[in-house]
Amino acid sequence: MFYDSGCLGAAINENAAEVLDTVCVRSGPTSMCVAGAATIEIETGDEQFTLLMSDRKNLATITALRMPEITTPLPVWEMKEVWDEIKSTYQRDCPTKPPLPPAPRRIGGSPVDIMLGIRYLVHYPVLILLKCRDGLV
C-alpha cells in the first residue's frame, strides 16, 4: 500500500486485483494524462474492492484504476536503526501510550500494489508520534 497525496484517486495493479477478487465497475480502455503532458491508454478500467480496517471490524470500499503496474520496484530501506530511534522517542514522549508494534527489518524492494490518493485521505495512517508530541493522542 502506498499513500500518495499527489494522486487524486486510487490505483491497483494486476497482482493485487487478482488477490483481492475485485469487481469491474467501469470497463476500459482508459485514457490517462501523465507527466510531461502526455496521455497513455490503459486497456482496463475501474475495479472496486474492500480492505479490512485496522480495527478488524470495518471495511473500506475502494474504487481504483486497474493497471498492469503502478510503479517500478521501490528501493529497499533498512528499518532497524530508524525504528529503534522512533521507539525510543515514542517511549520518552508518550509514556502512557501503548507500545508501538514491531516493524519489519526492511521495507521496499517491490512495486506498489495499491496506491491511495487524496480522495481516500480518511484511510491514511495516523501520525502517532506527532500527535503524541502535540498532546492530541
N, C-alpha and C positions, 0 to 999 in steps of 0.2 A: 504494500500500500504506500502510495506516495501522495502527500498532501501538497498541492500547488496552488497558492492563492493567485497566481498569474494566469491560471486556467479558469475558464468560466464554468464549464460543466463537469463531465467525467469521461473517462476512457477506460476500456478494458481490453486486454489482449486476448488472442485466441486461446491460449493455455488456460487463463482464468475463466473465460467464458465456458469452456468445456467442463472444468472442475465445478463451477458454481451452478451449472444447469440453468443458464439464462433463458429468458423468453424474448423473442424478437418482437419489439413494439413498433418498429419502423424499418422497413426493408431498404436496402441500399439500391443504387450506389449513393455515396455521399460526397459532395464537393466540400473540401476543407481548405480555408485560407491558412497559409503557414508563413513563417518568417521570410522576409525578402519579397513580400507582396506577391508570392506565388500561390497557386491553387493546385491541390492534388485531388485526385479522385480515388476514393476507397470503395471497394465492392460492397462492403457491408453497411448496415445501418445502426439503429439504436437497440440495445439489449437492456432488459430490466432484470434485476436480481436483488436478493436481500442479503444483508450481513448481520450477524448476531452482534449486538452491542456488548460492551464490557460488563454491563450489569447482568448478563446472561439471561435476561428476561425479554428485552425489546429487540425488534428487528428494524434496521434501516433499509428503506427501499431506495435503490439507486437506479437511475437510467443513464446509461453510458454508451458512447460511440464505440462500437466494436472495431478493433484494428488488428492487423496481423502482429504488429509490435508497437509499443508506446515509446520506448526508449531503447538505446543500446545498453549493454550491461553497465551498471554503475561501478565505480571503483570500490575496493574493499577498504573499510576503515576498522582499525583495531579499537575495541571499546574498553578494555580493562582499565587503562590509565585514566581515561576521561570519566568512566563510570565510577571509579574509586573516588575521584575528586567530587563528582556530583553527589555521591552518597555522603561523603564527609561534610560537605556544605549543607546538605539537606538535614543531616542529623544535628548539626550545630544550630542551624536557623529554625528548624521545625521539630524541636524535641518531643512535642506532644502528638505529632502525627504518626500514622502507621509507617513502618519501614517500606522503603522502595523495593519493588520486585527485582530479582536478578536480571541482568542484561546479558545478551549473547556476547561471546568473546569477540566476534567481529560481525559487521553488517555490510551489506552491499554485495557486489560480485555477480549480480544477476540483473536482468532487465526488470523494469517496473511492470507488474501485472495489472494493478488497478491504480488510476490516478483520480483523485477527488479534487475538484476545483472549488472556487469560492461559493458557488451555489450550494455546496454541501458543508458550509462553514460550521453548522450546528454539529457535525460529526467529527470535526477536527479534534486532535488531542488537547487536553487541558495542560497549560503550563504550570505544573505543580510548584516548582521552586520559586518562580517569580511571584505567584500568588501567595505563597507562604511568606516570603520576604515582605510583601506589601500588606500582610495581615488579612488577606482575603480568604484564606483556606481555613 
